[in-house]
């Protein structure tokens, strides 16, 4: 986060978050001067807050402003819907603000108050989400107070956002576990900067570099960390890439999760939250199969955990907007180079939610979930990928097909036009918590996970007695097809 020292700042909104932000800017005195609050609320317009005027309506005032080159706007309405943010963005963009920043969603700031360090440049995903779910993190994360919490894949899109929100949980230690040195370094530094600026509480950050695939290491590390709670977000997730590297997908996702679950049971982890995907439902890709088998593995562990007062649970949801390797960063790069934007099929649809919303609900489910529970986040309505591409093109002030073309490239191996959130044999049951559903599960496919793993083991791990099987992707596919009917019958694409 940087500011324009010589510029005027216009804070959009005049509520609690906006006022907190303005006071911080004034106190620090190095990021410019707050010229005014802009708001649409008639009861606020015309007032002065700490001697700063509240002007409005926003559309009328923005049109009349005589902006200087360094002037910028900060949208400080954390409960605004995507539709309202889209309208605000268009107004501010047309008023030629040099820079437009935004505060994160309400779930991330309601406990600690808004902080300038949390602001960032507005992004297309901010305009595409639903009205943010209000999750009181301090209350929802009470079960983590004083506990040691480990997040796997802490440097990834989901894992890093879990860590940001976990700052409000009062955990004694937060273990940032990951395989990538750079990503763990970055989230470790970011969290410490946030803490220095008063965001969240003073949990001790412990970066941990390691590999889920190393069973001995996972046993050793959990014995020494003595984690109370695990959020398992780590996985290889890119569908087409995993189709090209199927052994790596199974080795990391399935055997890596098995190593983690085994160590968690052995060393007394009390809550284990496994994050999974809609692609695990009637899976047609290697990635989907790996996550389907992980779901079953974790739920089996839950049956064994009942004797130890532990809780193993699964939280499933669809795509998240803006994650690494997702279509939004790809669309952004394609638009910035002049197009075309590539879309698989004009009728392809996916379920989407924002990363902060998904993580808030995962953390909530982790506290209220029961041992053996399989939970589904309410994803709303599916979105056509073509519509998403057109919205992103318009975000940049361009017109689809006229300025930026859209090219349809066809289904790739492991892809399908529509995803399902649940098996036909799973019943959806509402919970008392908004946007969290519980799945009643009549096992959708009778598979012996242990038998499958024994069959796959010499393919993923070298066995001197069976050297010819090692890294044989064809043999792996045949094994999966023999056990998973949906995968066996899936079209293989290009």
HUGI-V408952 format. One record per pair of residues at least 24 apart in sequence whose ideal C-beta (glycine too) atoms are under 6 Angstrom apart, sorted by the first residue. I is the first residue (numbers start at 0). GAP is how many residues later the second one is. If there is no record, write none. Layout:
BEGIN
i=I gap=GAP
i=I gap=GAP
END
This chain:
BEGIN
i=0 gap=116
i=0 gap=118
i=2 gap=28
i=2 gap=29
i=3 gap=28
i=3 gap=66
i=4 gap=27
i=5 gap=64
i=6 gap=25
i=6 gap=63
i=6 gap=64
i=6 gap=65
i=7 gap=25
i=7 gap=27
i=7 gap=63
i=8 gap=25
i=9 gap=25
i=9 gap=26
i=9 gap=28
i=9 gap=63
i=10 gap=26
i=10 gap=63
i=10 gap=65
i=11 gap=26
i=11 gap=61
i=11 gap=63
i=12 gap=26
i=12 gap=63
i=12 gap=64
i=13 gap=25
i=13 gap=30
i=13 gap=40
i=16 gap=59
i=16 gap=61
i=16 gap=86
i=16 gap=97
i=17 gap=58
i=18 gap=30
i=19 gap=93
i=19 gap=94
i=20 gap=55
i=20 gap=93
i=23 gap=92
i=58 gap=32
i=61 gap=29
i=61 gap=33
i=66 gap=29
i=71 gap=25
i=71 gap=26
i=71 gap=27
i=72 gap=24
i=72 gap=27
i=73 gap=27
i=73 gap=45
i=74 gap=27
i=75 gap=27
i=77 gap=25
i=77 gap=27
i=77 gap=28
i=77 gap=31
i=78 gap=27
i=78 gap=53
i=80 gap=50
i=81 gap=45
i=81 gap=46
i=81 gap=47
i=84 gap=41
i=84 gap=42
i=85 gap=41
i=101 gap=24
i=104 gap=27
i=104 gap=251
i=105 gap=26
i=105 gap=28
i=106 gap=28
i=106 gap=253
i=107 gap=248
i=110 gap=26
i=110 gap=27
i=110 gap=57
i=111 gap=87
i=111 gap=88
i=114 gap=82
i=114 gap=84
i=116 gap=80
i=123 gap=268
i=123 gap=271
i=124 gap=196
i=124 gap=197
i=127 gap=193
i=128 gap=225
i=129 gap=250
i=132 gap=224
i=132 gap=302
i=134 gap=225
i=134 gap=229
i=136 gap=28
i=136 gap=31
i=137 gap=30
i=139 gap=224
i=139 gap=227
i=140 gap=28
i=142 gap=224
i=143 gap=25
i=143 gap=27
i=144 gap=25
i=145 gap=26
i=146 gap=24
i=146 gap=81
i=146 gap=82
i=147 gap=24
i=147 gap=25
i=147 gap=79
i=147 gap=80
i=148 gap=25
i=148 gap=80
i=149 gap=25
i=149 gap=27
i=149 gap=77
i=149 gap=80
i=150 gap=80
i=151 gap=25
i=151 gap=80
i=151 gap=81
i=151 gap=82
i=152 gap=80
i=152 gap=81
i=153 gap=24
i=153 gap=33
i=154 gap=25
i=154 gap=28
i=154 gap=29
i=154 gap=32
i=156 gap=166
i=156 gap=167
i=156 gap=198
i=157 gap=75
i=158 gap=74
i=159 gap=27
i=160 gap=194
i=160 gap=195
i=160 gap=198
i=161 gap=69
i=161 gap=197
i=162 gap=24
i=162 gap=28
i=164 gap=194
i=164 gap=198
i=166 gap=32
i=166 gap=33
i=167 gap=32
i=169 gap=31
i=170 gap=32
i=172 gap=31
i=172 gap=33
i=173 gap=29
i=173 gap=31
i=174 gap=31
i=174 gap=33
i=174 gap=50
i=175 gap=31
i=176 gap=31
i=178 gap=32
i=180 gap=28
i=211 gap=44
i=211 gap=47
i=211 gap=48
i=212 gap=38
i=212 gap=39
i=212 gap=43
i=214 gap=44
i=217 gap=41
i=217 gap=42
i=217 gap=45
i=218 gap=44
i=221 gap=41
i=221 gap=45
i=222 gap=44
i=226 gap=42
i=227 gap=42
i=228 gap=42
i=229 gap=34
i=229 gap=39
i=229 gap=42
i=230 gap=42
i=231 gap=42
i=232 gap=42
i=237 gap=87
i=238 gap=46
i=238 gap=48
i=238 gap=175
i=239 gap=172
i=241 gap=44
i=241 gap=45
i=242 gap=43
i=242 gap=170
i=242 gap=171
i=245 gap=40
i=245 gap=227
i=245 gap=230
i=246 gap=213
i=246 gap=224
i=246 gap=226
i=246 gap=229
i=248 gap=37
i=248 gap=38
i=248 gap=41
i=249 gap=40
i=249 gap=206
i=249 gap=210
i=250 gap=209
i=252 gap=37
i=253 gap=36
i=253 gap=39
i=254 gap=205
i=256 gap=37
i=260 gap=40
i=269 gap=40
i=270 gap=40
i=271 gap=40
i=272 gap=40
i=272 gap=93
i=273 gap=24
i=273 gap=40
i=274 gap=40
i=275 gap=38
i=275 gap=40
i=277 gap=40
i=277 gap=141
i=277 gap=143
i=280 gap=139
i=280 gap=142
i=281 gap=204
i=282 gap=203
i=282 gap=204
i=283 gap=132
i=283 gap=202
i=283 gap=206
i=284 gap=129
i=288 gap=191
i=288 gap=195
i=288 gap=198
i=292 gap=156
i=295 gap=153
i=296 gap=152
i=301 gap=69
i=301 gap=70
i=304 gap=66
i=310 gap=60
i=312 gap=56
i=312 gap=60
i=313 gap=60
i=314 gap=47
i=314 gap=50
i=314 gap=60
i=315 gap=60
i=316 gap=41
i=316 gap=60
i=317 gap=33
i=317 gap=61
i=318 gap=31
i=318 gap=33
i=319 gap=35
i=319 gap=38
i=320 gap=31
i=320 gap=33
i=330 gap=58
i=330 gap=61
i=334 gap=58
i=334 gap=61
i=334 gap=69
i=338 gap=65
i=338 gap=66
i=339 gap=65
i=339 gap=67
i=340 gap=48
i=340 gap=65
i=341 gap=65
i=341 gap=67
i=342 gap=42
i=342 gap=43
i=342 gap=46
i=342 gap=63
i=342 gap=65
i=343 gap=67
i=344 gap=72
i=345 gap=40
i=346 gap=70
i=347 gap=37
i=347 gap=69
i=348 gap=33
i=348 gap=35
i=348 gap=69
i=350 gap=28
i=350 gap=31
i=351 gap=31
i=352 gap=26
i=360 gap=74
i=360 gap=75
i=364 gap=71
i=373 gap=65
i=373 gap=67
i=374 gap=61
i=374 gap=63
i=375 gap=45
i=375 gap=61
i=375 gap=63
i=377 gap=57
i=409 gap=84
i=410 gap=82
i=411 gap=81
i=411 gap=82
i=412 gap=79
i=412 gap=80
i=446 gap=36
i=451 gap=31
i=454 gap=24
END
